[in-house]
Structures are given as C-alpha cells and as structure tokens.
Amino acid sequence: MEREQRIKIAVQKSGRLADNSLELLKRCGLNYSRGTDQLICFGENMPVDVLLVRDDDIPSLLAEGVCELGIVGLNVLLEKAAEGPGLTEPTELGSLDFGHCRLSIAVPRGTTYRGTESLAGKRIATSYPRILATWLSERGIEAEIVVLSGAVEIAPRLGRADLICDLVSTGSTLAANDLEEVDLVLDSRAVLVAGERPADSLRAEWVDRLVSRVDGVLRVRESKYIMLHAPRAALDEIRDLLPGSEAPTVMPLDGMDDKVAVHAVCQENVFWETLESLKRAGASSVLVLPVEKMLA
C-alpha cells in the first residue's frame, strides 16, 4: 500500500501506557520495526504505522487528522481534546484493560472534609483545570483553580493552594506528602480513540479492521473455552452452570447414546467452584483452555 494510504495510530512514547499499548497492537497481529530513538514504528505486515508521542499531544493529532486512531488515558482525552474551526473532536471507541487510575481531591492530613461543600472558596491546585472546573460546576461549587503543570502534591506545603486535585494510582505519593484522598473526580483508564473517518475506502477499511481486532482481544480477557462430556439428561443444568456463555455446541459421542460432548466459550472467569458444580451435575472429562482471539 502506498504511504499516503497507510493509517497511523498514536500511542504514548513512554510512561504508564506505552508498553501496554504496544503489546495490545502486537496481540492484534501487528508486526512492526522500530529503530533506536525512532518515533515511528513501521508496520511490516499491515498498512499501519505507530506514532510514539507525548500523551497530551494525542487528542490534537487525532483532531487535526495526523492520525486515525490513538490510545490515551481518559483523563488526557477529556482535558486535552482539541476544539476549534475545522477540527473534529476525537471520539472514544472503547475502554481498554490497562492504565487504571483516578483523578481525586486530596487534602492535608487531618483536614476536616464534609463533602463537596467543603471546597467552596478554596484554592485547588491541579494539572486538569478543565475536568475539575466541569466537576465543580456540576455540583454548584465555586472555588479557585490553581493550574500547575507538575509537582501538584507539594502545592499546599508551599502555600500555593489549600488542597489538590491530582491523579492517584497507589496513593503512595499522597502519603509521602502528608495528603489524604477524600473525593473522586474521575475514574480513568486507557481508551481507544478515533479521529475523523478516512474518506479513502481502503484506509477506512483498515481502521475498521484494527478496531475490530482490538475488540476481539478485549473480549477474551477473561474468556475460557470449556470442553466436557455430559449426560443428555443433565444438559439443561449444565448449560445454566456455564458462566457468561452463549448457547453451547452439543455434539454426539461415538457409541454413547446417553452422553454428549459440550463445547462453550465462557466470557467470564471460570472458577474451581464452577468446575466442581459441573462435576456434581454429571460432567466429566472437563477441559478449560484460554482463548487468544475472538471475533463477534
């Protein structure tokens, strides 16, 4: 495919989402070459190139049509999504299974907090003024937002703010700065995002294929393939015991009129208790296998 017909997907070049994003694309079947210090990974088996960029540049790159897809934190998408004449705001396609964190209100330890009304008239330091302003407005709270690009957690100690609104993962940074989490502003995670749909049909087809493959990878995160033998008389009970499965495949067993083979994809975790319940219902030769890919 000619270079102008290739599609581009932007991912974080370093940080908490970088490795998981690239691993997800590999699980979607993308093989790519990447030289040392290069910021573009060239797809070898698909017309798909990966741009390695700063995470807060990804919404703008999508809005400006530089790339068709991106993987970015929901917090960055909501805060940085570009708006303006001639730009298409990026569209969230779906949540991924990594990059979980939360944007929270944190106060100096020992501070009395009686809910959002305690924020009225306070100075709140944050790197996410747009998200925080929306959250406060929705609750009818007027407060001063102090915008900082980094080191938000030391703002109260420096006298720059009364409290903070910052990303929290483990809470260790808050504890180290004698702060405690008191309210949730946003539950964030990595999301797959799209810009304007390509006018070229071939590029649009590859965008759809890549989105479908991502969905296929996500659908099998906890899915298992179960194979077992079951008495015909116990089929209804065994169907009910299979967690999160569609109608299972039932096949006759050679020379056995009273037993059948049952195959099913279970889209929920299969616990030992499930297997024990299946056995009590009469199932035998139960085999549980991981599922690598699945298309709806």
C-alpha positions as CSV (number, residue, x, y, z in Angstrom):
1,M,0.0,0.0,0.0
2,E,1.3,3.5,-0.8
3,R,2.5,5.6,2.1
4,E,-0.4,8.0,1.8
5,Q,-2.9,5.1,2.1
6,R,-1.4,3.9,5.4
7,I,-3.1,4.6,8.6
8,K,-1.5,5.9,11.8
9,I,-2.2,5.1,15.4
10,A,-0.7,7.4,18.1
11,V,0.4,5.9,21.4
12,Q,2.4,7.3,24.4
13,K,6.1,7.1,23.7
14,S,7.0,6.5,27.4
15,G,5.1,6.3,30.7
16,R,2.5,4.0,32.2
17,L,0.5,3.3,28.9
18,A,3.4,2.9,26.5
19,D,4.3,-0.8,26.9
20,N,0.7,-2.0,27.3
21,S,-0.4,-0.1,24.1
22,L,2.3,-1.6,22.0
23,E,1.6,-5.1,23.4
24,L,-2.1,-4.7,22.6
25,L,-1.2,-3.8,19.0
26,K,1.0,-6.9,18.8
27,R,-1.9,-9.0,20.1
28,C,-3.9,-7.5,17.2
29,G,-1.4,-9.1,14.8
30,L,0.7,-6.0,14.0
31,N,4.4,-6.7,13.4
32,Y,6.5,-3.5,13.3
33,S,10.1,-2.4,13.0
34,R,11.5,0.2,15.4
35,G,15.0,1.6,15.4
36,T,16.6,3.1,18.4
37,D,15.2,6.6,19.3
38,Q,12.8,6.4,16.4
39,L,9.3,7.9,17.0
40,I,7.6,6.0,14.2
41,C,7.1,2.2,14.2
42,F,6.6,1.0,10.6
43,G,4.0,-1.8,10.2
44,E,5.6,-4.7,8.3
45,N,2.5,-6.9,7.8
46,M,-0.2,-4.2,7.8
47,P,-0.5,-0.7,6.4
48,V,-0.4,0.6,9.9
49,D,2.3,2.8,11.4
50,V,2.6,3.7,15.1
51,L,3.5,7.2,16.2
52,L,5.2,7.4,19.6
53,V,4.3,10.8,21.0
54,R,3.6,12.7,24.2
55,D,0.2,11.6,25.6
56,D,-1.2,15.1,25.8
57,D,-0.5,15.5,22.1
58,I,-2.6,12.6,21.0
59,P,-6.1,14.3,21.1
60,S,-4.7,17.1,18.9
61,L,-3.1,14.8,16.4
62,L,-6.4,13.0,16.1
63,A,-8.4,16.2,15.8
64,E,-6.0,17.6,13.1
65,G,-6.2,14.4,11.0
66,V,-2.5,13.5,11.5
67,C,-3.5,10.0,12.7
68,E,-6.7,8.0,12.6
69,L,-6.5,6.2,15.9
70,G,-5.0,6.7,19.3
71,I,-4.6,5.1,22.7
72,V,-4.6,7.6,25.5
73,G,-5.8,8.0,29.1
74,L,-9.4,9.1,29.5
75,N,-8.1,11.9,31.8
76,V,-5.9,13.3,29.0
77,L,-8.7,12.9,26.4
78,L,-11.2,14.9,28.4
79,E,-8.7,17.6,29.4
80,K,-6.8,18.0,26.1
81,A,-9.4,17.2,23.4
82,A,-8.8,19.8,20.8
83,E,-11.7,22.1,19.7
84,G,-11.7,24.8,17.1
85,P,-12.6,25.6,13.5
86,G,-12.1,22.8,11.1
87,L,-11.2,20.2,13.8
88,T,-13.1,17.1,14.6
89,E,-13.1,16.3,18.3
90,P,-11.8,12.7,18.9
91,T,-14.4,10.0,19.6
92,E,-13.9,7.4,22.4
93,L,-14.4,3.9,20.9
94,G,-13.9,1.8,24.0
95,S,-12.2,1.2,27.3
96,L,-9.1,-0.9,27.5
97,D,-7.9,-3.1,30.3
98,F,-4.9,-1.1,31.5
99,G,-3.9,2.4,32.7
100,H,-6.4,2.5,35.6
101,C,-6.1,5.5,37.9
102,R,-8.3,8.1,39.4
103,L,-8.4,11.9,39.5
104,S,-9.1,12.7,43.1
105,I,-9.4,15.5,45.6
106,A,-6.8,15.3,48.3
107,V,-6.4,17.4,51.4
108,P,-3.7,17.8,54.0
109,R,-3.9,15.0,56.6
110,G,-6.2,16.0,59.5
111,T,-8.3,18.4,57.4
112,T,-12.0,18.1,58.1
113,Y,-13.8,17.3,54.9
114,R,-17.6,17.2,54.9
115,G,-18.2,16.6,51.2
116,T,-18.0,18.9,48.1
117,E,-19.4,21.9,50.1
118,S,-16.1,22.0,51.9
119,L,-14.5,23.0,48.6
120,A,-16.4,26.3,48.3
121,G,-14.0,29.3,48.3
122,K,-10.9,27.1,48.5
123,R,-7.8,27.1,46.3
124,I,-7.4,23.8,44.5
125,A,-4.1,23.0,42.6
126,T,-4.4,20.7,39.6
127,S,-3.0,19.9,36.2
128,Y,-6.6,19.2,35.0
129,P,-8.4,22.5,35.2
130,R,-11.0,21.7,32.5
131,I,-12.1,18.4,34.2
132,L,-12.1,20.0,37.6
133,A,-14.0,23.1,36.5
134,T,-16.7,20.9,35.0
135,W,-16.9,18.7,38.1
136,L,-17.2,21.7,40.4
137,S,-19.8,23.4,38.1
138,E,-22.0,20.3,38.1
139,R,-22.1,20.4,41.9
140,G,-22.6,24.2,42.1
141,I,-19.3,24.8,43.9
142,E,-17.3,28.0,43.3
143,A,-13.6,27.6,44.0
144,E,-10.3,29.0,42.8
145,I,-8.4,26.6,40.4
146,V,-4.6,27.0,40.6
147,V,-3.2,25.5,37.4
148,L,0.2,23.7,37.8
149,S,2.0,21.6,35.2
150,G,3.7,19.4,37.7
151,A,4.5,18.8,41.4
152,V,0.9,19.4,42.3
153,E,1.2,17.4,45.5
154,I,3.5,20.0,47.1
155,A,1.3,23.0,46.4
156,P,-0.4,23.0,49.9
157,R,3.0,22.8,51.6
158,L,4.3,25.8,49.6
159,G,1.1,27.8,50.3
160,R,0.1,27.8,46.7
161,A,-3.2,26.0,47.4
162,D,-5.4,24.7,50.2
163,L,-5.8,21.3,48.6
164,I,-5.2,19.5,45.3
165,C,-6.9,17.5,42.5
166,D,-4.4,15.0,41.1
167,L,-4.0,11.6,39.6
168,V,-3.8,8.8,42.1
169,S,-2.7,5.2,41.4
170,T,-1.4,3.6,44.6
171,G,-1.7,6.6,46.9
172,S,1.9,6.5,48.0
173,T,2.8,9.9,46.6
174,L,-0.1,11.4,48.6
175,A,1.0,9.7,51.7
176,A,4.6,10.9,51.2
177,N,3.3,14.5,51.1
178,D,1.0,14.1,54.1
179,L,-2.1,14.2,52.0
180,E,-5.2,12.0,52.0
181,E,-7.7,11.3,49.3
182,V,-11.3,12.4,50.1
183,D,-13.3,12.6,46.9
184,L,-13.3,11.1,43.4
185,V,-13.4,13.4,40.4
186,L,-12.8,10.9,37.5
187,D,-12.2,7.2,37.3
188,S,-9.8,7.0,34.4
189,R,-8.3,4.2,32.2
190,A,-6.7,3.9,28.8
191,V,-9.2,4.3,25.9
192,L,-9.1,3.7,22.2
193,V,-9.9,6.9,20.3
194,A,-10.7,7.8,16.7
195,G,-10.4,11.0,14.7
196,E,-12.4,11.8,11.6
197,R,-13.1,8.7,9.5
198,P,-10.9,8.5,6.4
199,A,-12.5,9.4,3.1
200,D,-10.4,6.8,1.3
201,S,-12.2,3.4,1.5
202,L,-9.1,1.3,1.8
203,R,-7.8,3.3,4.8
204,A,-11.3,3.3,6.3
205,E,-11.4,-0.5,6.0
206,W,-8.1,-0.9,7.8
207,V,-9.4,1.4,10.6
208,D,-12.4,-0.8,11.0
209,R,-10.3,-4.0,10.9
210,L,-8.0,-2.7,13.6
211,V,-10.9,-1.6,15.8
212,S,-12.5,-5.0,15.4
213,R,-9.2,-6.7,16.3
214,V,-8.8,-4.6,19.5
215,D,-12.4,-5.5,20.4
216,G,-11.6,-9.2,19.7
217,V,-8.6,-9.1,22.1
218,L,-10.6,-7.3,24.8
219,R,-13.5,-9.8,24.6
220,V,-11.3,-12.7,25.6
221,R,-9.5,-11.0,28.5
222,E,-11.2,-13.5,30.9
223,S,-12.8,-15.8,28.4
224,K,-12.2,-19.6,28.6
225,Y,-13.0,-22.4,26.2
226,I,-14.6,-25.3,28.0
227,M,-15.0,-28.8,26.7
228,L,-16.7,-31.6,28.6
229,H,-18.8,-34.7,28.4
230,A,-22.2,-34.6,29.9
231,P,-25.3,-36.9,30.3
232,R,-28.1,-35.8,28.0
233,A,-30.4,-35.7,30.9
234,A,-28.2,-33.1,32.7
235,L,-27.8,-30.7,29.7
236,D,-30.2,-28.0,30.9
237,E,-28.5,-27.9,34.3
238,I,-25.0,-27.8,32.8
239,R,-26.0,-25.0,30.4
240,D,-27.1,-22.9,33.4
241,L,-23.8,-23.5,35.1
242,L,-21.6,-22.3,32.3
243,P,-20.7,-18.7,33.2
244,G,-21.4,-16.0,30.6
245,S,-21.7,-18.3,27.6
246,E,-23.9,-18.2,24.6
247,A,-25.7,-21.4,23.6
248,P,-23.0,-24.1,23.8
249,T,-22.2,-26.5,21.0
250,V,-23.6,-30.0,21.7
251,M,-22.2,-33.0,19.7
252,P,-22.9,-36.7,19.9
253,L,-20.2,-39.1,21.2
254,D,-19.5,-42.1,19.1
255,G,-21.1,-45.2,20.6
256,M,-22.7,-43.4,23.5
257,D,-26.3,-42.5,23.2
258,D,-26.7,-41.2,26.7
259,K,-23.8,-38.8,26.6
260,V,-22.8,-35.8,24.5
261,A,-19.8,-33.5,24.1
262,V,-20.3,-29.9,25.1
263,H,-18.1,-27.0,23.9
264,A,-18.6,-23.4,25.1
265,V,-16.9,-20.1,25.2
266,C,-17.4,-18.6,28.7
267,Q,-16.9,-14.8,28.7
268,E,-16.4,-14.7,32.5
269,N,-13.8,-16.2,34.8
270,V,-14.2,-20.0,35.3
271,F,-13.5,-20.7,39.0
272,W,-12.9,-24.0,40.7
273,E,-16.4,-23.8,42.2
274,T,-17.8,-23.8,38.7
275,L,-15.9,-26.9,37.7
276,E,-17.0,-28.6,40.9
277,S,-20.6,-27.7,40.3
278,L,-20.3,-29.1,36.7
279,K,-18.9,-32.3,38.1
280,R,-21.7,-32.7,40.6
281,A,-24.2,-32.2,37.7
282,G,-22.6,-35.2,35.9
283,A,-20.0,-33.6,33.7
284,S,-16.7,-35.5,33.1
285,S,-13.5,-35.0,31.1
286,V,-13.7,-31.3,31.7
287,L,-11.1,-29.3,29.9
288,V,-10.6,-25.5,30.3
289,L,-8.4,-23.6,27.7
290,P,-7.5,-19.9,27.3
291,V,-8.9,-18.0,24.4
292,E,-6.4,-15.9,22.5
293,K,-8.7,-14.2,19.9
294,M,-12.4,-13.9,19.2
295,L,-14.5,-12.0,16.6
296,A,-18.1,-11.4,17.2
